[in-house]
């Protein structure tokens, strides 16, 4: 593929610069904006869509295509005239065109080799915006931020994923606080996707042979700025009924469903790239879900180039990068030999491997017939560059997988680390962006990964930063009250409960947020280990505390569901009434409100089980402070002046002792550090020490944990070397 062929598609129709647009022109430009998810990280465009109809905008989960489909061009034109939107539409459309057509980017200077050898980025989920529900949580949101930064930096990258027509579940709690899941089919016509086509314009359809028949999948294409995503969908004629449902739900079904989904993602994804005319120079496997992909690449190279299996293996591994996100052995997908043979048998035949040979690729000990096939193991074996997602996770991963390299010491295990980061424009509140615009240099958003840029936060008047934070906090509490009121109405609760919901929480009280997947190791209920002590904290007459929770448990995770139930039902306990809120249906939108408005973000996983975590990184951008176990990203971010640490960065071999000890550390940190720093005010009513910590947090962490920095690291240490450019050893970082 040439550089010219890789250039993203742009609309070549003339730009209308007049203030007034014809009805059809206006509608077409609005729809063009809506069909590229570039709009989702540009607040001025988001605000434009919202102003068309604020109520419907909220009701439609901020989906601009669904909103526009409710308008005729004529009716939209009337509304645009009323709201003076014509010039704003023109401006946004022109900015999108300029963005797509930009000839000079960071990557064009620093990663030229990728222009002819783009990166194929495989991920089981992509969390780009709440209106596109093909994600469940952290892994998907990370993938979305990865893609957005690739777009912003101009890194030639195409994403490969699955189209989940029912997405992940909608969460509702019943009157007993127990989680129920609801799956809602997404209407394709309301999404910014269209059928991917071959060179002759016909829709792409790929097929995968298995021992019990052929799997078919069509391919959708989605634009995320300069990046294109290819999403495979098994709901097509020719598939058996059960296979048509294969990609309907994210992380649903049994082991057989999982392996078939991963077959479609990995093998089907490589076939989709070929059908779309894309020849990658780099294959990036984001977690083990896509680790079958290199097998199909090996088959291609044997077929197309006449290579032997050994040569094709070597060449494929050289261009493959594997990222692991899971620090516990039980979190890695494993399949028995029968499932592997049923689904990989035809591919195994075509590359000349025996059944034992294929199974050996997925085993730590190839000759152990009692060992199942592990997706992480084959991902590590079929790649020459592998990384964990934080420095501590790198140590854990090298220890976990050292048996794969028995002749090396733990320090020599070839698994490096690239710490995760977040996409600043996606998570930065509009109010904070305006503050940065006033005090940071012009075009500061093009320098997000530069440490010096973020030191400008220290030039901001403390009162101005505090005022911006309190404005965001008020918006959060308004959002919480609205959501809790809706939850009460749905459950048919009393007028008294509804009235309490409308006045829930106090903007003057220290507000702690907790939002993430309710896996038991994340210990959402740790703060409630001592009910008398936490009650005293929440209802202190001079220095009270309030808590906002949100999060989902996997449908099959009963202990996680019980954690949710325990916390959600505290609203009924007089000791916690009015001080604890649980928001249903945690998604990107709920996360955005929480991380932008809380005073403190609480994170207390059982160390070292948090591979990285990114929610706290989003809090940093908006002036909130982290209070966290020294695990994942916080273990390398905390410096004593930019937030709060729970404990000393150690854990006991007995989990019960660890939990008991960490609960004590948490109470002490809140009582002795967090609460005093928040409530100690000067004569102007400002918590000077707290604001100084806010500034230190922003200046030390915002650049370091941005996805732009992350993407630059992947490009320098992984993508460019894998594509044949200058080689840099990731493990020496």
C-alpha positions in Angstrom: 0.0 0.0 0.0 1.4 3.4 -0.9 1.3 6.6 1.2 -1.2 8.0 -1.3 -3.5 5.0 -0.9 -3.4 5.3 2.9 -4.6 8.9 3.0 -8.0 9.0 4.7 -11.0 9.7 2.6 -12.0 13.3 2.5 -15.0 15.1 1.0 -13.8 17.0 -2.1 -17.0 19.0 -2.6 -16.5 22.8 -2.5 -16.8 24.4 1.0 -19.6 26.9 1.3 -18.3 29.9 3.3 -21.5 31.9 3.5 -23.3 32.4 6.8 -26.5 30.8 5.5 -26.8 27.4 4.0 -29.6 25.9 2.0 -31.6 23.3 3.9 -30.1 20.3 2.1 -26.6 21.7 2.4 -27.0 22.2 6.1 -28.4 18.8 6.6 -25.6 17.1 4.5 -22.9 19.0 6.4 -24.4 18.1 9.8 -24.6 14.5 8.7 -21.0 14.5 7.4 -19.9 15.7 10.8 -22.0 13.1 12.6 -20.5 10.3 10.5 -17.0 10.8 11.6 -16.5 10.4 15.4 -14.0 13.2 15.3 -16.9 15.3 16.6 -16.9 13.3 19.9 -13.7 15.0 21.2 -14.5 18.5 20.0 -16.8 20.2 22.5 -17.8 22.9 20.1 -19.2 20.3 17.7 -20.8 18.4 20.5 -22.4 21.6 21.8 -23.7 22.3 18.3 -25.5 19.0 18.1 -26.9 19.5 21.6 -28.2 22.9 20.8 -30.4 21.4 18.0 -32.5 19.8 20.6 -31.1 19.5 24.2 -33.8 17.2 25.5 -33.7 14.7 22.7 -29.9 14.9 22.7 -29.8 13.6 26.2 -32.6 11.1 25.6 -30.8 9.7 22.6 -27.5 9.0 24.4 -25.8 11.9 22.6 -26.2 10.3 19.3 -26.1 12.9 16.5 -27.2 10.6 13.7 -30.3 9.5 15.7 -31.0 13.1 16.4 -30.7 14.3 12.8 -32.9 11.4 11.6 -35.7 13.0 13.6 -35.4 16.2 11.5 -36.2 16.9 7.9 -33.8 19.3 6.2 -36.4 22.0 6.2 -37.1 21.6 9.9 -33.4 21.5 10.8 -32.9 24.7 8.8 -35.6 26.4 10.8 -34.0 25.3 14.0 -30.6 26.3 12.9 -31.8 29.8 12.1 -33.5 30.1 15.5 -30.3 29.0 17.2 -27.9 30.8 14.8 -26.2 27.6 13.9 -25.3 28.1 10.3 -21.9 29.7 10.8 -21.1 27.1 13.5 -21.8 24.3 11.2 -19.7 25.8 8.5 -16.8 26.3 10.9 -17.0 22.8 12.3 -17.2 21.3 8.8 -14.2 23.3 7.6 -12.2 22.3 10.7 -12.9 18.6 10.0 -11.8 19.0 6.4 -8.6 20.7 7.4 -7.9 18.0 9.9 -8.4 15.2 7.5 -6.3 16.9 4.7 -3.4 17.9 7.0 -0.2 17.0 5.2 2.1 17.3 8.2 1.6 15.4 11.4 3.8 14.1 14.2 3.9 10.7 12.6 4.8 12.0 9.1 8.0 13.3 10.7 8.7 10.5 13.3 7.2 7.4 11.8 7.5 7.7 8.0 8.0 4.0 7.5 4.4 3.4 8.6 3.1 5.4 5.8 3.5 2.4 3.5 3.1 -0.2 6.2 0.2 0.8 8.4 -0.5 -0.7 11.8 -3.4 -3.2 12.2 -4.7 -2.8 15.7 -6.9 -5.7 16.9 -9.1 -5.3 20.0 -12.2 -7.1 21.2 -13.9 -3.8 22.1 -13.6 -0.1 21.3 -15.0 2.5 23.7 -15.0 5.7 21.6 -18.3 7.3 22.6 -21.4 6.2 24.6 -23.5 6.4 21.4 -21.6 3.4 19.9 -22.0 0.6 22.5 -19.3 -1.8 21.4 -17.4 -1.7 24.7 -17.8 -2.8 28.3 -15.1 -1.0 30.3 -11.5 -0.2 30.7 -10.0 -2.3 27.9 -12.5 -0.8 25.3 -12.0 2.7 26.5 -8.3 2.3 26.3 -8.6 1.0 22.7 -10.8 4.0 21.9 -8.3 6.4 23.3 -5.5 4.6 21.5 -7.3 5.0 18.1 -8.1 8.7 18.8 -4.4 9.5 19.6 -3.3 7.6 16.5 -5.6 9.9 14.6 -4.4 13.0 16.3 -0.7 12.2 15.8 -1.3 11.0 12.2 -0.1 7.4 12.9 -1.3 5.2 10.0 -3.5 2.7 11.8 -6.6 0.7 11.1 -8.6 -0.8 14.0 -10.1 -4.3 13.8 -13.0 -5.3 16.1 -16.4 -6.9 16.2 -19.8 -5.3 15.7 -21.9 -6.1 18.7 -25.5 -5.5 17.7 -26.7 -5.7 21.3 -23.5 -4.3 22.8 -22.8 -4.7 26.5 -25.8 -4.8 28.8 -27.8 -1.9 30.3 -27.7 -2.2 34.1 -30.8 -1.8 36.3 -31.0 -2.4 40.0 -34.2 -3.7 41.4 -35.8 -2.6 44.7 -33.4 -5.0 46.6 -30.4 -3.4 44.9 -29.6 -6.5 42.8 -28.2 -6.0 39.3 -30.3 -7.0 36.3 -29.0 -6.9 32.7 -30.9 -5.8 29.7 -29.6 -6.1 26.1 -31.0 -3.6 23.6 -30.4 -4.0 19.9 -28.7 -1.0 18.3 -30.2 0.3 15.1 -27.5 0.2 12.4 -29.1 3.2 10.6 -28.4 5.3 13.8 -24.7 4.6 13.8 -21.9 6.2 11.9 -21.0 2.9 10.1 -21.4 1.7 6.6 -20.7 -1.5 4.7 -17.0 -1.9 3.8 -16.5 -2.7 0.1 -14.1 -4.3 -2.2 -12.3 -2.5 -4.9 -15.2 -3.3 -7.2 -17.6 -1.7 -4.8 -19.3 -4.9 -3.6 -19.8 -5.5 0.2 -16.9 -7.4 1.9 -17.9 -10.8 3.1 -15.3 -13.0 4.7 -15.5 -16.8 5.4 -13.6 -19.0 7.9 -13.5 -22.7 7.6 -14.0 -24.8 10.8 -14.3 -28.6 11.2 -18.1 -28.3 11.5 -18.8 -25.8 8.8 -18.1 -22.3 7.5 -18.4 -19.1 9.5 -19.4 -15.9 7.5 -19.0 -12.3 8.5 -19.7 -9.0 6.8 -17.6 -6.0 7.5 -18.6 -2.5 8.6 -16.3 0.5 8.4 -16.3 3.4 10.9 -14.3 6.7 10.8 -12.6 8.0 13.8 -10.8 11.1 12.6 -8.1 9.9 10.3 -8.4 6.3 11.5 -10.7 3.7 10.0 -12.2 0.8 12.0 -13.3 -2.5 10.5 -16.0 -4.2 12.5 -17.0 -7.8 11.7 -20.6 -8.9 12.0 -21.8 -12.5 11.9 -25.5 -11.7 11.6 -25.6 -12.7 7.9 -27.5 -15.1 5.7 -25.6 -18.4 5.3 -24.7 -18.7 9.0 -26.6 -21.0 11.3 -29.0 -19.3 13.7 -26.6 -19.7 16.6 -23.8 -18.3 14.5 -25.9 -15.3 13.5 -26.0 -14.4 17.2 -22.2 -14.9 17.6 -21.3 -11.2 17.6 -24.6 -9.9 19.1 -23.3 -9.5 22.7 -19.9 -8.5 24.1 -18.4 -11.1 26.5 -21.6 -13.2 26.5 -22.0 -17.0 26.1 -19.9 -20.0 27.0 -16.3 -21.0 26.1 -17.5 -22.2 22.6 -19.0 -18.8 21.9 -15.8 -17.1 23.2 -13.5 -19.1 20.9 -15.7 -18.5 17.9 -15.7 -14.8 18.6 -12.0 -14.8 18.9 -11.7 -16.8 15.7 -13.7 -14.2 13.9 -11.7 -11.3 15.4 -8.3 -12.8 14.8 -8.5 -14.9 11.6 -11.5 -13.0 10.3 -9.9 -9.7 11.0 -6.8 -10.6 8.9 -9.1 -11.7 6.1 -11.1 -8.4 6.3 -7.9 -6.4 6.0 -6.9 -8.3 2.9 -10.4 -7.9 1.3 -10.3 -4.2 2.0 -6.9 -3.9 0.2 -4.9 -3.1 3.3 -1.5 -4.7 3.7 -0.3 -3.9 7.2 3.4 -3.7 8.2 2.6 -4.2 11.8 0.0 -6.3 13.7 -0.8 -5.1 17.2 -2.7 -7.6 19.3 -4.4 -5.8 22.2 -4.8 -8.6 24.7 -5.1 -12.3 23.9 -8.6 -12.2 22.4 -7.1 -11.6 18.9 -4.1 -13.9 19.2 -5.3 -16.2 16.4 -4.5 -13.5 13.9 -0.8 -14.3 13.4 -1.7 -17.8 12.3 -3.7 -16.5 9.4 -0.9 -14.1 8.5 1.5 -17.1 8.5 -0.9 -18.9 6.2 -1.1 -15.9 3.9 2.7 -15.7 3.6 3.1 -19.4 3.0 0.5 -19.2 0.2 1.4 -15.9 -1.3 5.2 -16.0 -1.0 5.9 -19.7 -1.0 7.6 -19.5 2.4 8.1 -22.4 4.6 6.2 -22.5 7.9 9.4 -21.7 9.8 10.2 -18.6 7.7 6.6 -17.4 7.7 6.5 -17.8 11.5 9.7 -15.8 11.9 8.6 -13.0 9.5 5.2 -12.7 11.1 6.5 -12.7 14.7 8.9 -9.9 13.7 6.0 -7.6 12.7 3.7 -8.6 15.6 3.3 -6.7 18.9 1.4 -8.2 21.8 0.0 -6.2 24.8 -1.1 -8.0 27.9 -3.5 -6.4 30.4 -4.1 -9.2 32.8 -1.9 -9.7 35.9 -3.6 -12.9 37.2 -3.4 -16.4 35.5 -7.1 -17.0 35.8 -7.9 -13.9 33.6 -6.3 -15.4 30.5 -8.5 -17.3 28.0 -7.9 -21.0 27.8 -9.5 -23.7 25.6 -9.3 -27.4 25.5 -7.8 -29.4 22.6 -11.2 -30.3 21.1 -12.3 -26.7 20.8 -9.0 -25.8 19.2 -9.2 -28.6 16.7 -12.8 -27.8 15.9 -12.1 -24.2 15.1 -8.5 -24.1 14.0 -8.2 -27.5 12.4 -8.6 -26.4 8.7 -6.1 -23.5 9.3 -3.7 -26.0 11.0 -3.9 -28.2 7.9 -3.2 -25.4 5.5 0.0 -24.4 7.3 1.1 -28.0 7.8 1.0 -28.2 11.6 0.1 -31.3 13.6 -2.6 -31.0 16.3 0.1 -31.3 19.0 2.2 -28.7 17.2 -0.6 -26.2 17.2 -1.5 -27.0 20.8 2.2 -26.5 21.7 2.0 -22.9 20.5 -0.6 -22.2 23.2 1.1 -24.1 26.0 3.8 -23.0 28.4 5.0 -26.6 28.3 4.4 -27.8 24.7 4.6 -31.5 25.5 2.2 -31.4 28.4 -1.0 -32.9 27.0 -2.9 -32.0 30.2 -2.3 -28.3 29.6 -5.0 -26.3 27.8 -4.4 -23.8 25.0 -3.8 -20.3 26.3 -4.4 -17.2 24.1 -1.8 -15.2 26.0 0.8 -17.9 25.5 0.3 -18.0 21.7 0.3 -14.2 21.6 3.7 -14.1 23.3 5.1 -16.8 21.2 4.0 -15.3 17.9 5.3 -11.8 18.6 8.8 -10.4 18.9 7.7 -7.4 21.0 5.5 -7.7 24.0 4.5 -5.2 26.7 2.6 -4.8 29.9 0.7 -1.6 30.6 2.5 -0.2 33.6 5.9 -0.5 35.1 4.7 -2.7 38.0 2.6 -4.8 35.6 5.8 -5.4 33.6 7.4 -6.9 36.7 4.4 -9.0 37.4 4.1 -10.2 33.8 7.8 -11.2 33.5 7.4 -13.2 36.7 4.1 -14.8 35.5 5.5 -15.9 32.1 9.1 -16.7 32.9 8.5 -20.4 32.3 8.2 -19.6 28.6 11.9 -18.6 28.7 13.5 -21.1 31.1 17.0 -20.3 30.1 16.6 -16.6 31.1 16.5 -14.8 34.4 13.4 -12.9 35.3 15.0 -9.6 34.3 15.8 -10.9 30.9 12.2 -12.0 30.0 11.3 -10.0 26.8 8.2 -8.3 28.1 8.6 -4.6 28.5 6.0 -2.0 29.5 4.3 1.0 28.0 2.1 2.6 30.6 -1.5 3.4 29.6 -2.7 6.9 29.0 -5.9 8.7 28.3 -7.1 10.9 25.4 -7.0 14.4 26.8 -9.6 16.1 24.5 -12.1 13.3 25.2 -12.0 13.5 29.0 -11.2 17.2 29.6 -14.2 19.2 30.7 -15.1 22.2 28.6 -14.6 24.5 31.6 -11.1 23.2 32.2 -10.3 23.5 28.5 -11.3 27.2 28.6 -9.1 27.7 31.7 -6.2 26.1 29.9 -6.9 28.2 26.8 -6.5 31.3 28.9 -3.2 30.3 30.6 -1.5 27.9 28.3 0.4 28.8 25.0 -1.5 29.0 21.8 -2.0 25.6 20.1 -1.3 23.8 23.4 -3.4 20.9 22.4 -0.8 19.9 19.8 1.7 19.5 22.6 -0.1 17.3 25.1 2.8 15.0 25.7 5.3 17.7 26.6 6.1 18.1 30.3 6.9 21.8 30.0 3.5 22.7 28.6 1.7 21.5 31.8 3.9 23.6 34.1 1.8 26.5 33.0 -0.9 25.4 35.5 1.2 26.9 38.2 0.5 30.4 36.7 -3.2 30.0 37.2 -4.7 32.0 40.2 -5.7 29.5 42.9 -9.1 31.0 43.1 -9.7 30.6 39.4 -8.8 26.9 39.5 -11.0 26.4 42.5 -13.9 28.2 40.9 -13.6 26.0 37.8 -13.6 22.9 39.9 -16.6 23.9 41.9 -18.5 24.6 38.7 -17.8 21.1 37.5 -18.7 19.7 40.9 -22.1 21.4 40.8 -22.7 20.0 37.3 -21.9 16.5 38.6 -24.3 16.8 41.5 -27.1 18.0 39.2 -26.4 15.0 37.0 -26.4 12.6 40.0 -29.7 14.0 41.3 -31.3 13.6 37.9 -30.1 10.0 37.5 -31.1 9.0 41.0 -34.5 10.5 40.6 -35.0 8.6 37.4 -33.9 5.4 39.1 -36.4 6.0 41.9 -39.3 6.6 39.4 -38.5 3.4 37.5 -38.6 1.4 40.7 -41.9 3.1 41.7 -40.6 4.4 45.0 -42.3 6.8 47.3 -42.7 10.5 46.9 -40.4 11.0 49.9 -37.6 9.0 48.3 -38.0 10.9 45.1 -37.9 14.2 47.0 -34.7 13.1 48.8 -33.2 12.2 45.4 -33.9 15.7 44.1 -31.8 17.2 46.9 -29.2 14.5 47.3 -25.6 15.4 48.2 -24.2 18.8 49.1 -21.8 20.8 46.9 -19.9 22.0 50.0 -19.0 18.6 51.2 -15.9 16.6 50.3 -17.1 14.3 47.5 -15.3 11.0 46.8 -16.0 9.1 43.6 -15.6 5.4 42.8 -16.4 4.1 39.3 -15.2 0.9 37.6 -16.0 -2.7 37.0 -17.2 -4.4 40.2 -14.7 -7.2 40.2 -14.1 -8.4 43.8 -10.3 -7.6 43.7 -11.1 -3.9 43.2 -12.7 -4.0 46.7 -15.5 -1.4 46.1 -16.7 -2.0 49.7 -13.3 -1.6 51.4 -14.3 1.7 53.0 -17.3 0.0 54.6 -15.1 -2.5 56.5 -15.7 -0.6 59.7 -19.3 0.8 59.6 -18.9 2.9 62.8 -15.8 4.5 61.6 -17.1 5.3 58.1 -20.3 6.6 59.6 -18.3 9.0 61.7 -16.5 10.2 58.6 -19.7 10.7 56.6 -21.6 12.6 59.3 -18.8 14.6 61.0 -20.6 17.9 61.8 -17.6 20.1 60.7 -15.9 18.0 58.0 -18.4 15.5 56.5 -17.8 13.3 53.5 -20.1 11.9 50.7 -19.6 9.1 48.3 -20.7 8.5 44.7 -20.4 5.0 43.3 -21.0 3.6 39.8 -20.0 0.3 38.1 -21.2 -2.9 36.6 -20.5 -6.5 37.5 -20.1 -9.1 34.8 -23.4 -11.0 34.4 -21.8 -14.2 35.7 -20.0 -12.5 38.6 -22.2 -13.1 41.6 -19.8 -11.9 44.2 -19.4 -8.6 42.2 -23.2 -8.3 42.1 -23.3 -8.7 45.8 -20.8 -5.9 46.2 -23.1 -3.7 44.2 -26.1 -4.7 46.2 -24.3 -4.0 49.4 -23.4 -0.5 48.4 -26.6 0.4 46.6 -28.7 -0.6 49.6 -26.8 1.8 51.9 -29.2 4.5 50.7 -31.9 2.8 52.8 -29.7 2.7 56.0 -30.3 5.8 58.2 -26.6 5.9 58.9 -25.8 6.5 55.2 -28.9 8.2 53.9 -28.1 11.2 51.9 -24.4 10.5 52.0 -24.0 7.6 49.6 -25.3 7.4 46.0 -25.1 4.6 43.4 -25.5 5.5 39.8 -26.9 2.8 37.5 -25.6 1.8 34.1 -22.0 3.0 34.3 -20.8 4.0 30.8 -18.6 6.6 29.1 -21.1 9.4 29.8 -21.4 8.6 33.6 -17.7 8.2 33.8 -17.2 11.6 32.1 -19.4 13.3 34.7 -17.8 11.6 37.6 -14.1 12.1 36.7 -14.8 15.8 35.9 -16.6 16.7 39.1 -15.4 14.7 42.1 -12.9 16.1 44.6 -11.2 12.8 45.1 -11.1 9.6 43.1 -10.9 6.5 45.2 -9.1 3.4 43.9 -8.3 0.5 46.3 -7.6 -2.7 44.4 -5.8 -5.6 46.0 -2.2 -4.9 44.9 -0.7 -5.9 42.4 -3.9 -6.9 40.5 -4.6 -3.5 38.9 -2.6 -3.8 35.7 -2.8 0.0 35.0 -6.1 1.7 35.5 -6.9 4.9 33.6 -10.0 6.4 35.3 -7.7 8.2 37.8 -5.7 9.6 34.9 -8.9 11.2 33.6 -9.5 12.8 37.0 -6.1 14.5 36.9 -7.0 16.5 33.8 -9.9 18.1 35.5 -8.3 19.0 38.8 -9.5 16.1 41.0 -7.0 14.3 43.3 -6.3 10.6 43.4 -6.5 8.6 46.6 -5.2 5.2 45.6 -3.4 2.0 46.5 0.1 2.1 45.0 -0.7 -0.2 42.2 -0.9 0.1 38.4 -0.2 3.6 37.0 -0.4 5.3 40.5 2.6 3.3 41.7 4.7 5.3 39.2 2.8 8.6 39.4 2.6 9.3 43.1 5.3 11.6 44.4 4.0 12.7 47.8 2.7 16.1 46.6 0.2 15.2 43.8 -2.4 13.1 45.6 -2.7 10.6 48.3 -1.4 7.0 48.7 -3.2 4.3 50.6 -0.6 2.1 52.4 3.1 1.6 51.6 3.0 -0.3 48.3 3.1 -3.7 49.9 0.6 -6.6 50.2 0.5 -9.6 52.5 0.5 -13.2 51.2 -2.9 -13.6 53.0 -5.6 -11.7 51.3 -7.7 -11.3 54.4 -4.7 -9.7 56.2 -4.1 -7.4 53.2 -7.7 -6.3 53.1 -7.8 -5.6 56.9 -4.5 -3.7 56.7 -5.5 -1.7 53.6 -8.8 -0.7 55.2 -6.9 0.7 58.2 -4.5 2.6 55.8 -7.5 4.0 53.9 -9.2 5.3 57.1 -6.0 6.9 58.3 -5.3 8.5 54.9 -8.8 10.0 54.8 -8.7 11.2 58.5 -5.2 12.5 58.6 -4.5 13.7 55.1 -7.5 14.0 52.7 -10.1 15.6 54.9 -7.9 18.1 56.7 -6.4 19.3 53.4 -9.8 19.8 51.9 -11.4 21.6 54.8 -8.5 23.8 55.9 -9.3 27.2 54.3 -7.6 30.6 54.3 -9.4 33.9 54.9 -10.7 33.8 51.3 -12.2 30.4 51.8 -9.6 28.7 49.7 -8.0 25.3 50.6 -4.5 26.5 49.6 -2.7 23.2 50.2 -5.4 21.3 48.3 -5.2 23.6 45.3 -1.4 23.3 45.3 -1.8 19.5 45.2 -4.3 19.9 42.3 -1.7 21.9 40.4 1.1 19.4 41.2 -1.2 16.6 40.0 -1.8 18.3 36.7 1.8 19.3 36.1 3.3 15.9 36.9 0.7 13.6 35.5 -1.3 15.1 32.7 1.5 14.8 30.1 2.9 11.6 31.4 -0.4 9.7 31.3 -1.8 11.0 28.1 -2.6 8.6 25.3 -0.5 10.9 23.0 2.5 10.0 25.0 1.4 6.4 25.1 1.0 6.3 21.3 4.4 8.0 20.8 5.9 5.3 22.9 4.2 2.5 20.9 5.3 4.1 17.7 9.0 4.6 18.7 9.5 1.3 20.7 7.2 -1.1 18.8 5.6 0.0 15.6 8.6 1.6 13.8 11.0 -1.3 14.7 8.3 -3.9 13.8 7.8 -2.2 10.4 11.6 -2.4 9.7 12.6 1.0 11.0 15.2 1.8 13.7 15.1 -0.9 16.3 14.7 0.2 20.0 14.6 -2.4 22.8 11.3 -1.8 24.8 12.5 -3.9 27.7 15.3 -1.5 28.4 12.9 1.4 29.2 
